[in-house]
Amino acid sequence: MCKERYINPFTDFSFKKPFGDEQSMAVRDYENILESAKRQATREGLEIGLTKGREEGKEEERKENIRFMISVGVTPETIATKYGMTIEEVVQISKS
């Protein structure tokens, strides 16, 4: 008759060898934390960059629309009212 044998995976050499000892596991944990932080920082940087790019694009489109409206004869007063700007700002954009 065969006796059952219990193998404790935390003390067994066959477990410790592939998964490493506590020091190497701590190093791997630290590296995983760093890699995770890098991915998060990259993701946040991309979000900030995309948001900033969209805002700059919207601002440039608004300026192009103002220049076009001036070129077709819309008065600066009307444009200022539509965009919530001062007349001086509209005139400055139309000259740039």
C-alpha positions in Angstrom: 0.0 0.0 0.0 1.3 3.4 -0.9 1.5 6.1 1.8 0.3 9.6 1.0 3.0 12.2 1.2 2.4 15.9 1.8 4.8 18.3 0.1 4.9 21.8 1.5 5.3 24.1 -1.5 7.0 26.8 0.5 9.8 24.5 1.7 10.1 22.3 -1.3 13.1 22.8 -3.5 11.2 22.2 -6.6 8.9 25.1 -5.8 11.6 27.5 -4.7 13.8 27.0 -7.6 11.5 28.2 -10.4 9.8 30.9 -8.4 12.9 32.1 -6.5 13.7 33.0 -3.0 12.4 36.0 -1.1 15.1 38.4 -2.3 14.5 37.7 -6.0 10.8 37.9 -5.5 11.1 41.3 -3.8 13.2 42.5 -6.7 10.6 41.3 -9.2 7.8 42.9 -7.2 9.8 46.2 -7.2 10.4 46.0 -11.0 6.7 45.2 -11.6 5.7 48.3 -9.5 8.1 50.5 -11.5 6.8 49.2 -14.8 3.2 49.7 -13.7 4.0 53.3 -12.7 5.7 54.0 -16.0 2.6 52.8 -17.9 0.4 54.9 -15.8 2.5 58.0 -16.2 2.7 57.4 -20.0 -1.1 57.1 -20.1 -1.6 60.3 -18.1 0.9 62.1 -20.3 -0.9 61.1 -23.4 -4.2 62.2 -22.0 -2.8 65.6 -21.1 -1.1 66.0 -24.5 -4.3 65.0 -26.4 -6.4 67.4 -24.3 -3.9 70.3 -24.9 -3.7 69.5 -28.6 -7.5 69.5 -29.0 -7.8 72.9 -27.2 -5.1 74.4 -29.4 -6.9 73.0 -32.5 -10.2 74.5 -31.4 -8.5 77.9 -30.7 -6.9 77.8 -34.2 -10.2 76.9 -35.8 -12.0 79.8 -34.0 -9.3 82.2 -35.2 -9.7 80.9 -38.8 -13.5 81.3 -38.6 -13.1 84.9 -37.3 -10.7 85.7 -40.2 -13.2 84.2 -42.7 -16.1 86.1 -41.2 -14.1 89.4 -41.5 -13.2 88.6 -45.1 -16.8 88.1 -46.1 -17.9 91.3 -44.5 -19.3 90.4 -41.0 -18.7 93.3 -38.6 -16.3 92.9 -35.7 -19.1 93.8 -33.4 -21.2 90.9 -34.6 -18.3 88.5 -34.3 -17.4 89.7 -30.8 -21.0 89.1 -29.7 -21.1 85.6 -31.2 -17.8 84.5 -29.6 -18.0 86.5 -26.3 -14.9 88.6 -27.1 -14.1 92.2 -27.2 -14.0 94.1 -30.5 -10.3 94.7 -30.0 -9.6 91.0 -29.7 -11.5 90.3 -32.9 -9.6 93.0 -34.7 -6.3 91.7 -33.4 -7.1 88.1 -34.6 -8.2 89.4 -38.0 -4.8 91.2 -38.4 -2.7 88.1 -37.5 
